[in-house]
Amino acid sequence: MRLLLTCLMLFSVAIAAEEKPWRLYKAVAETRIEYRHNADKLLQVKAQTEVKATPGAFLHLLEDTANITNWAANTEKAELLGQPDAKTHLVHTYFSAIWPVSKRDMVTQSVWQQDASSGVLTMVVSDMGQHFPAVKGYVRMQQVQARWTLTPLPDGRMKIEYQGQADAAGKLPHFIGDKVALKSLFKTLLQLQQVLPVYPQSYPGLV
């Protein structure tokens, strides 16, 4: 029994050592971004903001791929590759870059679900890039993982929480990729505040 407890304690310490504390990147009003690096020095980000919108507006926005450049920073375009079911979207996103940095792209699958009692919507984003051929002129991003949590608030407002990571791949130095990622995420959250109210219509299947 003592050996088991010792092993459990060592395991807990190992987990705590791997998960470094979050560091603040920037906080302005309701918008806040934190970051840290995992054991492989991959940037992980955690962010939140508040908007005047509903979870349905967020889903409509994601499906409106033609409008992605108006809210997602540094994007060129996005293509909806498929929708296996009502709650799943497969999207190919292309990102712009300034020379000498190469352009990037990623293929992701997003699956959402909603808690019927609270109305909270969660969306899990996973990397599907390995299942699709590379595109000439673009570096395929790797290890893309994310989770969105949309919580309805009083007076028609909504709290948006995001946590994710992605490897820019290629020969891009980490300090450059990290700087671009954090700056882009902050700009994206601010632009969401402006764009989401444009989608007031309800979304099928949501409470």
PENORZI-V646017 format. One record per residue. N is the residue number from 1. OMEGA is omega in whole degrees, 0 to 359 (999 if undefined). Layout:
<<N OMEGA> <N OMEGA>>
This chain:
<<1 180> <2 179> <3 179> <4 180> <5 179> <6 179> <7 179> <8 179> <9 179> <10 179> <11 179> <12 179> <13 180> <14 178> <15 180> <16 181> <17 181> <18 183> <19 180> <20 179> <21 178> <22 177> <23 181> <24 173> <25 180> <26 177> <27 178> <28 182> <29 183> <30 184> <31 183> <32 179> <33 176> <34 182> <35 173> <36 178> <37 178> <38 184> <39 179> <40 180> <41 177> <42 182> <43 173> <44 184> <45 176> <46 186> <47 176> <48 175> <49 176> <50 181> <51 174> <52 185> <53 180> <54 176> <55 178> <56 178> <57 180> <58 179> <59 176> <60 180> <61 180> <62 179> <63 179> <64 186> <65 180> <66 183> <67 189> <68 182> <69 181> <70 180> <71 180> <72 185> <73 175> <74 178> <75 175> <76 181> <77 176> <78 180> <79 175> <80 184> <81 180> <82 177> <83 184> <84 175> <85 187> <86 184> <87 184> <88 178> <89 177> <90 188> <91 175> <92 183> <93 180> <94 182> <95 178> <96 179> <97 178> <98 181> <99 11> <100 180> <101 180> <102 176> <103 180> <104 171> <105 177> <106 175> <107 184> <108 173> <109 180> <110 180> <111 182> <112 173> <113 182> <114 175> <115 186> <116 184> <117 183> <118 184> <119 181> <120 179> <121 176> <122 179> <123 179> <124 181> <125 180> <126 184> <127 176> <128 186> <129 182> <130 182> <131 183> <132 182> <133 178> <134 179> <135 182> <136 179> <137 181> <138 174> <139 183> <140 177> <141 185> <142 177> <143 180> <144 177> <145 178> <146 176> <147 175> <148 174> <149 183> <150 184> <151 178> <152 178> <153 177> <154 175> <155 174> <156 179> <157 182> <158 175> <159 178> <160 175> <161 183> <162 172> <163 183> <164 179> <165 176> <166 176> <167 181> <168 178> <169 182> <170 183> <171 181> <172 178> <173 183> <174 186> <175 177> <176 180> <177 179> <178 181> <179 180> <180 183> <181 181> <182 179> <183 180> <184 180> <185 179> <186 179> <187 179> <188 180> <189 178> <190 181> <191 175> <192 179> <193 181> <194 188> <195 185> <196 179> <197 179> <198 183> <199 184> <200 186> <201 180> <202 182> <203 182> <204 176> <205 179> <206 176> <207 999>>
